Amino acid sequence: MEPIVLKRPFFVVNPKSYLYGEQLRALARKADELAERYDLQCMFTAQFVDLPWIAQYCPHLIPCAQTMESLRPGRGMGHILPEALAAAGVRASFLNHAERPLTMAELAKTIVRAREVGILTCVCADSVDEARAIAELHPDIMTCELTELIGTGQVAGEDYIRASTEAVKSVSPETMVLQAAGISCGQDVYDAIFYGGDATGGTSGIVEAEDPIAKLEEMFEALDRVRADLAEQDQG
């Protein structure tokens, strides 16, 4: 399977283990509608059992696993086979999230396996130095997020966003950079892209909002707005 080609800016909805089943499907349907309306790419993570449903019923979303492994077909009871994910319609996977870290050796092997089956890799890093080091593996996407800000509603400042993005691009210019920790409103989405990120997204800022559907609409509108503003800036 050929991997999806990403276009800046794009969005990631990452419900982690907050949602599953029908609640998750309702949010996915809305994300699918917004991705089509705004013509924006949107990666959507889910529990493994929910991913085939997203692949089948949400054609405008990029189904994204929350982790994967370097396993090859054969023995491996209870592990996650890359070929099985791809066959189920998964097109991307997070790796090395603070809540599911990998060793550098396992991360390198898993990135190779993901490429073999056409799955995009979205690798997480904390510090600017860690982002620069992991960029040597040339993942498709690097998620730069300060671990202490995850789930807090506090976002990284302009300096971190610019420095971490530059660190990744200096090593792996083709790697997209996702700036994500603490994103909780439209302005956070706007700033993450305006300060240099290729993508942004949210978890608790969406699923724990008083109205998650309205919050998702707010964030997509902001992403569309910053896309237009940056295009106008480039033309000027």
C-alpha positions in Angstrom: 0.0 0.0 0.0 1.3 3.4 -0.9 1.5 5.8 2.1 -0.7 8.9 2.2 1.0 12.2 1.1 0.4 14.8 3.8 -0.3 18.4 3.2 0.3 21.3 5.6 -1.6 22.1 7.7 -3.3 19.0 9.0 -5.1 18.0 12.2 -5.0 15.0 14.6 -7.9 13.9 16.8 -6.4 11.6 19.5 -9.1 10.3 21.9 -6.5 7.9 23.5 -8.6 5.7 25.9 -11.2 8.4 26.8 -13.6 7.2 24.1 -14.6 4.0 22.5 -17.6 2.5 20.7 -20.5 4.7 19.9 -19.1 7.8 21.7 -15.9 7.6 19.6 -17.9 7.0 16.4 -20.0 10.1 17.0 -16.8 12.2 17.3 -15.3 10.5 14.2 -18.3 11.2 12.1 -18.0 14.9 13.0 -14.3 14.9 12.3 -15.0 13.2 8.9 -17.6 15.9 8.1 -15.3 18.7 9.0 -12.4 17.3 7.1 -14.5 17.1 4.0 -16.0 20.6 4.5 -12.7 22.4 5.0 -10.7 20.1 2.7 -8.2 19.4 5.4 -6.5 16.1 6.2 -7.3 14.7 9.6 -5.7 11.7 11.4 -8.0 10.1 13.9 -6.7 7.6 16.5 -8.8 5.0 18.2 -8.7 1.8 20.1 -7.6 -1.0 17.8 -11.1 -2.6 17.8 -12.6 0.7 16.6 -10.1 1.4 13.8 -11.7 -0.8 11.1 -15.0 1.0 11.6 -13.3 4.4 11.0 -11.6 3.0 7.9 -14.9 1.8 6.5 -17.3 4.7 7.5 -15.1 7.8 7.6 -13.6 8.1 4.2 -12.2 11.6 4.8 -10.2 10.6 7.9 -6.8 8.9 8.2 -7.2 6.0 10.6 -4.4 6.1 13.0 -3.2 3.5 15.5 -2.0 4.7 18.9 1.0 2.5 18.7 2.4 -0.5 16.7 5.2 -3.0 16.9 8.0 -4.3 14.7 6.6 -7.8 14.8 6.7 -10.0 11.7 4.1 -12.7 10.8 4.5 -15.8 12.8 4.9 -16.2 16.6 3.9 -13.2 18.7 0.8 -14.0 20.8 -0.8 -10.8 22.0 1.3 -8.4 20.0 0.4 -6.0 17.2 1.2 -7.1 13.7 1.8 -4.3 11.2 0.3 -6.2 8.3 -2.9 -6.7 10.3 -3.2 -3.0 10.9 -2.7 -2.2 7.2 -5.2 -4.9 6.2 -7.8 -3.3 8.6 -7.4 0.1 6.9 -4.9 1.8 9.3 -2.8 4.4 7.5 -0.8 5.9 10.3 0.5 5.1 13.8 1.8 7.1 16.7 5.0 5.8 18.2 6.9 6.6 21.4 4.2 8.6 23.1 5.0 9.6 26.7 2.2 7.1 27.7 3.7 4.3 25.5 7.4 4.9 25.2 9.8 2.7 23.1 13.5 2.2 23.2 15.5 3.8 20.4 16.3 0.4 19.0 12.6 -0.7 18.9 11.6 2.6 17.5 14.0 2.3 14.6 12.8 -1.2 13.8 9.1 -0.2 14.0 9.6 2.7 11.6 11.1 0.3 9.1 8.2 -2.1 9.5 5.7 0.7 9.1 7.3 1.8 5.8 7.1 -1.8 4.6 3.3 -1.9 4.9 2.6 1.7 3.9 1.8 3.1 7.4 2.9 6.6 8.2 4.8 7.0 11.5 4.1 9.9 13.9 6.9 9.7 16.5 6.7 11.7 19.7 9.6 13.6 21.3 9.8 15.8 24.4 12.8 18.1 24.4 14.4 19.9 21.4 17.4 17.6 21.7 15.3 14.4 21.7 13.4 15.7 18.6 16.7 16.3 16.8 18.0 12.8 17.7 14.8 11.0 16.7 14.7 13.0 13.4 17.8 11.0 12.4 15.3 8.0 11.9 13.4 10.2 9.3 9.8 9.5 10.6 7.0 10.9 8.5 5.8 13.1 11.3 7.5 14.2 14.5 5.2 15.1 17.4 7.0 17.7 19.5 5.3 18.1 22.8 6.6 18.8 26.3 5.5 15.9 28.4 4.7 18.1 31.4 2.1 19.9 29.3 0.1 16.9 28.1 -3.4 17.1 29.3 -2.9 20.4 31.2 -4.5 22.8 28.8 -1.2 24.8 28.8 0.6 25.1 25.5 4.2 25.4 24.7 5.3 28.9 23.8 6.5 30.3 20.5 10.2 29.7 21.3 9.7 26.0 21.9 7.5 25.6 18.8 10.0 27.4 16.6 13.1 25.7 18.1 11.7 22.2 18.0 10.4 22.5 14.5 13.7 23.9 13.3 15.6 21.1 15.1 13.6 18.4 13.2 13.8 20.1 9.8 17.5 20.7 10.1 18.0 16.9 10.3 15.1 15.6 8.3 13.5 18.4 6.0 10.8 16.1 4.7 9.5 15.2 8.2 6.3 17.0 9.1 6.2 18.5 12.6 3.1 18.2 14.8 2.9 20.7 17.7 0.3 19.3 20.1 0.6 19.3 23.9 -2.1 21.2 25.7 -4.1 22.3 22.7 -7.5 23.3 24.0 -9.0 26.1 21.8 -9.0 27.5 18.4 -6.3 30.1 19.2 -3.9 27.3 20.3 -4.5 25.6 17.0 -3.9 28.9 15.1 -0.7 29.6 17.0 0.8 26.1 16.6 0.7 26.5 12.9 1.5 30.2 12.6 4.7 29.6 14.7 5.9 27.0 12.3 4.2 23.6 13.0 2.9 21.6 10.0 0.1 20.1 12.1 -1.6 20.2 15.5 -4.3 18.3 17.3 -5.8 17.5 20.6 -7.0 15.0 23.2 -8.4 16.3 26.5 -9.0 19.7 25.0 -11.6 18.1 22.8 -13.0 15.1 24.7 -13.2 16.9 28.0 -14.7 20.0 26.6 -18.3 20.9 27.6 -19.3 20.3 24.0 -16.7 18.2 22.2 -18.4 18.6 18.8 -18.4 22.4 19.1 -14.8 22.4 20.2 -13.8 20.3 17.2 -15.6 22.8 14.9 -13.8 25.7 16.6 -10.4 24.0 16.0 -11.1 23.1 12.4 -12.2 26.7 11.7 -9.0 28.0 13.3 -6.9 25.6 11.1 -8.7 26.8 8.0 -8.2 30.4 9.0 -4.4 30.1 9.7 -4.1 28.2 6.4 -5.7 31.2 4.6 -3.6 33.8 6.5 -0.3 32.0 5.8 -1.2 31.7 2.1 -2.0 35.4 1.9 1.3 36.2 3.8 3.2 34.1 1.3 1.6 35.9 -1.7 2.4 39.2 -0.1 
